[in-house]
Amino acid sequence: MIFGFLKRRRRRRLRARAIPAAWGLTLTRNLPFFRRLPPEDQTELLGHVQVFLAEKTFEGCGGLQLTDEVRLTIAGQACLLLLHRETDYYPELSTILVYPSTYITQGERHLEGPIWEVGEQHLLGHTQHRLGAVVLAWDAAKRSAANSSNGRNLVLHEFAHQLDFEDHATDGTPVLAKRSDYATWARVMRREFEALRLADQTGQPTVLDTYGATNPAEFFAVVTETFFERPCELRASHPELYSELERFYHQDPARRFVGSVTLD
């Protein structure tokens, strides 16, 4: 109880600190979504960034020199998922490992049925339950942040997985506000996941990246990307799915897109 009180007090103080002017300039330059946020949301997001940078460790890998631009561009996107919500700032996460570009790992890759392939994997980002880290390729993270209309965002994808981990499962269902929310969430997500699998099999056009048909965990990460990057199209083609995400994230990004005059 005392620890929780002290943690909340420390976080309030961090959020209340004066924000360096250069931070807002960096986020405005690198993150188109930041320019669309109303002033009060920009202030809230910058407060979350203060806490995030104080509590998480960034490590440069493969010769990458960490800069404020790297930290802020990643933290700003991660904290977009925290706006307007009670949050514990990704409690399963301690470290963000950042490579300059594509990196290579050894591991297993599922092909189909019982068939797995073992060998090198060239990755742009990954995380997993109990790893305690998010791994990102900086060039891909910066590039996907700047292109805010293709429905793909590396940082949002990996941090959506971190939200999924908060209930100690990797099943595409994050911690929801009320117990009664789970039944509707499960019904909508199950139906939309199956529809995406069918679209993937038949080649039917869809606003969602068909990588989301891999499993429910990847589906949640993919729909999170689309919710923030192509919200108007998602709302038009998948209104119930959009409503579930709007209720979870307490945000309506389609409204920001419609009312925005910012050119990316």
N, C-alpha and C positions, 0 to 999 in steps of 0.2 A: 504494500500500500504506500509506504513512504517512498520507495524507489519510483513508483509510478507518478506520485505527486512531484517529486524532484525532476523527473524527466519532462513532465508537462510544463513545469515552470521554466526549465532551461530552454525548451523549445519556444515558449512564448517570448522569452528574451531574445533568442536568435531571430525570430520573425520580426521583432520590433526594431532591430538594428537598422541604422541608416544604410541604404543600398548604394554602393559605388555607382556613379553615373555611367562608368564604362560597361557595367553589366547590362543595363537597359539597351545601350547601343549595340552590344554584341548580340543580344537576343533579337532585337529588332532587325538586325542585318541578316542573321542566320536562320531565323525561324519565322516564316510567313504567318503562322497561326498566331504568334505573339502580337503581331500588328493588328490582328482582327479582334483581339480581346478588348473589352471595355476597360477603362483605367482601373477600376476596383479589382478586376480579375488579374490584371498585370501586377498590381501590388500584392495580391494574395499569392500569385505564383512566385514572385521574387522572394517573398517570405519563406515559402516552402523550399526554394532553392538554397536559402541561407541554412536551413536545417539539414537538407540533403548533403550539402558540401561539408558541413561540420561533422556529420555522422558516418559518411561513407568514405572509404579509401579509394583513390584512383591510382592505378599503376600503369605506367607506360611500358609496353612490351615491344620486342622486335626493333628496338632503337627509337621508338617514338618518344619525343620530348613533350611532356605534358605542358599545356599552356592554359591560361584562363579561358581561352576560346574553346578548347576541347572540353574542359570541365563544364562550362556554362551551357554549351550547345547540347551536351548529353543530359545534364541535370534539368535544363529547361523542359526538354521533351518528357523526361521521366515524371516531372512534377505536374505536367498537364493532366496526367491521369489522377492526380490527387485533389484537384480543385473541387471545392464545395463539399468535400466528404470528410468525415472523421477518419483519420489515417494514423497509422503507426509507422509510416515512412519505410515501407518495404522491410518488414522485420526479419525476413529470411535472408536478406542481402547485406553483405558487409563490404564487398570489393567490386570495383568496376575495372576490368582489365582491358586496355585499349591498344590495339595493334595499328600500325600505319595503314595496312590494307589487308587483303585476303590472307588468312593464316591457315596453317595445315595442322590437323590433329589426326591421331590414330583412333579408330573406333569402328563400331558396327553400324551398318545402314540397312534398314529394312527394305527389301525389294517387293516381295509379295508372298502371301501365305506364310509358310514356315521358312522361307528363304531369306537369309541375311548375308550381306557382303561385308567382309572385314578388310580394312585397309585405310589408306589415307583419305581424309576428307578436306576439301578446300571450303572454308567457311567465312562468312561475313559477320556472324554473330551467333551466340548460343548461350543458354543457361539451362539449368536443370535443378530439380528439387534436391535440397541438401548440399548443393554445390557451394552456396554462399557467395556466388559471384555471377556477374554478367560479363560476357566477353564480347567485344565489339571491334569491328574494323572502322577506323576513324574516317577514311575517305567515303565509305558507304554510309556511315551515320550522318556525315555532313551533307552528302549528296541527296540522300532520301529526305532529309529535313528541308532542304531548299526546294525540292520538287513536291509541293504539297497537294498535287491534284491527281497523282497516279494511283492512289489507294495503297501505296506501299511505304512503310516507314519502319526501318530497322529497329530504332530505339523503342518506339511504341510497341512493336511486336514483342521484343524481349522483356520489356517491363510489364506487359500484360501477363506474360507467363509468371512473373513474380507475384502479381495479384492473385493468380490462380493458386499459387503455392501457399497462400496465407491460411488456408484451412487444412494444410498438411496433406493435400491430395493434388494430383495432376490430372484433372478431369474436365477442365473447361468451365468449372463453376467457381467463381470467387466467393468470398464471404459477402452475403447479401444482408440488407438492412433488417429485414424481418423474416421470420420463419415462413410466413405465408407467401413470401416472394418466390420461394424455391419451386413450388409446383408450376407456376406460370413460366418461370425461367426454363425449367426442364422441358416443358411442352414445346415452347417456341424454339429453343435451341435444338432439340432433337429433330423437329420437323425441318428446320432450316439446314441443319447439317446433312440430313438425308437428301434434301433437294440439291445441295451443292455437290454431294457425291454423284448424284444422277447427272448433273450438268457436266461434271468432270468426265464421266463415262461416255456421254453422248456428244460432247463438244458443244453443248448449248451455251450461248453467250451469257455471262453473268458479271455483275459489278464486283463480285467477290473473287479474290485470287483463289484458284482451285487448290492451292497448297493447303487451304483450310479443310479440304476433304480428307486429309491424312488421318486425323483423329480429333476428338472433341477439344483437346487442349490447343491444338494448332488452329482449330476453328475459332475459338475465343480470341486468340491472338490476331488472327486475320480480320475478324469482324471489328475488332478494336481499331486496327489500322484504317479500315474503310470508314468507320464511324467518324473519325476525326479528319480524314483526308478527302473523302468523297461523300459527305453526309447527305447532300441533297439527292444524289442518285440512290443512296441506300434507303433513305426515307421513302422515296417514290416507289422503289421496286420491292422493298421488304419492310413495310410499315410496322409490323409487330416486332420484328427484330430490332428496328431502330428504337421503338418505344422501350424495350427491355434495356437496351444500352443507355438510353437517356435516363431511365430511372436509376440504373446502377451508378452511372458517372455523374449524375446531377448536372448535366450539361446538355445543351441543344446546339451543337456546332452548325447545323443547317441554318439556323437563324443568323449565326455570325456570317456565314457565307453569303446569304441573301442580302444582308444589310451592309456588306463590305464593299468599299470602293478601292481597296488596296490592290495593286497589281503585283503579282508574284514575279 
